[in-house]
Amino acid sequence: MAKNIYVGNLPWSATEQDVEALFASYGEVDSVKLISDRETGRARGFGFVEMSSGADEAIAALDGKDFGGRALKVNEARPRPEREHRERRPRW
């Protein structure tokens, strides 16, 4: 079963290929998704990596590791909390 990993404190210049290469040395990477701002398209500095093998080793080895001048935050991703449904109103 694949494990979803949260990766935080990424440098703005990091690409999905960079992150995949970093995690690939610990096991099989199924997918990498870096989160970007909806309005500007700029990276938000975090993302998710899904691994089918080697996830625990990657978490242990990469948490706190320097990547692009920043200390990574790496842990198992928690499920997104349910959001209260509210009727959307225009923002203006």
MOQUI-V286147 format. One record per residue. OMEGA is omega in whole degrees, -180 to 180 (NA if undefined). NEAR is the number of other C-alpha atoms within 8 Angstrom. D_CENTER is the distance of its C-alpha to the mean C-alpha in Angstrom with 1 decimal. Layout:
# MOQUI-V286147
OMEGA | NEAR | D_CENTER
OMEGA | NEAR | D_CENTER
This chain:
# MOQUI-V286147
-178 | 3 | 18.2
179 | 8 | 14.6
180 | 9 | 12.1
-175 | 10 | 8.7
174 | 14 | 6.5
177 | 13 | 4.3
-177 | 13 | 3.7
180 | 10 | 6.1
177 | 10 | 9.2
174 | 12 | 8.5
-179 | 10 | 11.8
-176 | 8 | 12.7
-177 | 4 | 14.1
176 | 9 | 11.1
178 | 7 | 11.1
179 | 9 | 9.4
178 | 6 | 12.5
-178 | 8 | 12.0
178 | 10 | 8.7
179 | 12 | 10.4
179 | 8 | 13.5
-177 | 7 | 12.2
-175 | 10 | 11.1
-180 | 9 | 14.2
180 | 6 | 16.6
-180 | 10 | 15.8
-176 | 12 | 16.1
179 | 9 | 15.7
179 | 13 | 12.4
180 | 9 | 12.9
176 | 8 | 10.2
179 | 12 | 7.2
176 | 8 | 6.3
-175 | 12 | 5.8
179 | 9 | 7.4
180 | 9 | 11.0
-178 | 9 | 14.0
-173 | 5 | 16.4
-177 | 4 | 19.4
-177 | 5 | 18.9
-179 | 7 | 16.2
179 | 7 | 14.9
180 | 10 | 11.2
174 | 9 | 10.2
176 | 12 | 8.4
-180 | 12 | 4.8
-177 | 11 | 2.2
178 | 12 | 2.7
177 | 14 | 5.5
-178 | 12 | 8.9
177 | 15 | 11.7
175 | 12 | 15.3
176 | 9 | 16.6
-176 | 10 | 15.9
-178 | 12 | 12.9
178 | 6 | 14.9
180 | 8 | 16.1
179 | 11 | 12.8
-178 | 12 | 11.7
-175 | 7 | 15.2
-171 | 7 | 15.5
179 | 10 | 12.4
-179 | 11 | 12.2
-179 | 8 | 14.2
178 | 9 | 14.6
178 | 8 | 15.4
-179 | 9 | 13.4
179 | 7 | 15.1
-180 | 6 | 17.0
178 | 10 | 14.4
-177 | 10 | 13.8
169 | 14 | 10.2
-176 | 11 | 9.3
175 | 12 | 8.1
180 | 9 | 9.4
-178 | 9 | 9.9
176 | 8 | 8.5
177 | 4 | 11.6
179 | 4 | 13.2
-180 | 4 | 13.4
177 | 4 | 16.9
179 | 4 | 19.7
178 | 4 | 20.7
-179 | 4 | 24.4
176 | 4 | 25.8
177 | 4 | 27.8
-178 | 4 | 29.8
175 | 4 | 28.2
176 | 4 | 30.6
-179 | 4 | 30.7
-178 | 3 | 29.1
NA | 2 | 32.3
